[in-house]
Amino acid sequence: MLKPQDVQACANLVREADQERFRATMAAPVAARDVLFPIHAFCLEIAKAPWLTKESMIAEMRLQFWRDVLQEKIDGKDPRAHEVARPFAQVIDAKAAEALDATVTARQWDIYKDPHEDSAAFKRYLTSSYATPLVEASRLLGASNAHDKALKNIAYAGALVRYFAAVPKLEDAGRIPLLDGRPESVSQLAQDALDAAQGSGAVLATLSKTARAPMIDAMTHLPLLKIVARDPHAVSEGRLSLTPLRQSLRLALVSQAPSWAFV
């Protein structure tokens, strides 16, 4: 049984590590938060694993821990006595566990300094690391296959925004985040994601507030993709962010009326 204190522990971890994701989750209905905070905490745990050590083997072992957690869920075993693993295993099902294995695998790229192999690998990284957990959360909260395309497109757009925002730090850490960093290529990446997601807000509006809640963070940041499409230098110069006031207004807007996500 999922305990309120376990969800709160996950919420505390999210608040400390990612204020934007925390605020987006707090804009969701309570029933959605109970699912989202453990899933977000899982995502943050695997995201930080490659950065906690310079030893690649140790980083791989940290990721393997979460692979084992997922496999144990698939096998029907009891959750581990871990502040994130226990509530996380309680809110997902076997189907989600299978899908989220790719999320763990994606984070192996963060361990090393090799560039993404090609554009397909780049998109797979963004999809697996950020979009897949959101899509699975929506499914667990009531979304159906009919909403799958819209959910994936919105979530991918959100993943790209967050990745663009991280580019300066990744470069400072010696990574090669973009296969093609030319301004026109960066602009096209943003525009392609916007085009693919266009109209998805209207589809999400057919879902309950609870089922579409995982997409609040992605929808909140869609205006930043418009900025990149117009001004790709904003990525390399680290100018991608919403003011606290604008973020609050966006959160209120998209949580109530997702069809306005592109305004």
Helices and strands as residue ranges (DSSP letters): H 4-17, H 19-26, H 30-48, G 49-51, H 56-74, H 85-91, H 94-106, G 107-111, H 119-126, I 127-131, H 132-140, G 145-147, H 148-172, H 183-197, H 200-204, H 209-212, G 213-215, H 216-220, H 222-230, H 233-236, H 244-256, G 258-260
